[in-house]
Amino acid sequence: MRINGYYIRVQGQVGQQLAEWFVDLKIAPEIVDESVLIVPSNDQAFLFGVLLRIRDFGIRLLSVNPILDEDLT
């Protein structure tokens, strides 16, 4: 199994203003009051940087899950 990126689930809808800080990510609004940030890289340093931004903005982190090869088929 190879990791191709990460799904980061956060509480709240990531608005346009915050989305500008996450330009390298895809943002998918989910059910009410949740969003999923899609990190298109398996680079853990990049992932850590995204998690630091989430913390700095005071966004509540709900989960981080890998995107595996089998998830892409």
C-alpha positions in Angstrom: 0.0 0.0 0.0 1.3 3.4 -1.0 0.1 6.7 0.5 -0.8 9.2 -2.1 -2.0 12.0 0.1 -4.2 12.7 3.1 -7.8 13.5 3.9 -8.0 16.0 6.8 -11.5 16.4 8.3 -12.1 19.7 10.2 -15.0 21.2 12.0 -16.8 24.0 10.2 -17.0 25.2 6.7 -13.7 26.6 5.3 -14.7 29.9 3.8 -13.1 31.7 0.9 -10.9 33.8 3.1 -9.3 30.8 4.8 -9.2 28.8 1.5 -6.7 31.3 0.3 -4.2 30.0 2.9 -4.7 26.4 1.6 -4.2 27.0 -2.1 -2.3 23.7 -2.6 -5.2 21.7 -1.3 -8.7 20.8 -2.5 -11.4 21.7 -0.1 -14.6 19.7 -0.1 -17.5 20.9 2.0 -19.1 17.9 3.7 -22.1 17.5 6.0 -23.2 20.5 7.9 -20.4 22.1 9.9 -17.5 19.9 8.5 -15.0 20.2 5.6 -12.5 17.9 4.2 -9.1 19.2 3.0 -7.5 16.9 0.5 -3.7 17.0 0.7 -2.4 15.8 -2.7 1.0 14.8 -1.5 2.6 12.1 0.7 5.2 14.5 1.9 4.9 14.5 5.7 6.7 17.8 6.1 4.0 19.4 3.9 1.3 17.6 5.9 2.8 19.0 9.1 2.8 22.5 7.7 -0.9 22.2 6.9 -1.7 20.9 10.4 0.2 23.8 11.9 -1.9 26.2 9.8 -5.1 24.5 11.0 -3.9 24.9 14.6 -2.9 28.5 14.1 -6.3 29.4 12.7 -8.0 27.7 15.6 -9.8 25.2 13.4 -10.9 22.0 15.2 -9.2 19.0 13.7 -11.5 15.9 13.6 -9.4 13.3 11.7 -6.4 12.7 9.4 -6.5 9.7 7.1 -4.2 8.5 4.4 -5.3 8.3 0.7 -4.1 4.8 -0.3 -3.6 3.4 -3.8 -6.7 1.3 -3.4 -8.8 4.4 -2.6 -8.0 5.7 -6.1 -9.5 2.8 -8.0 
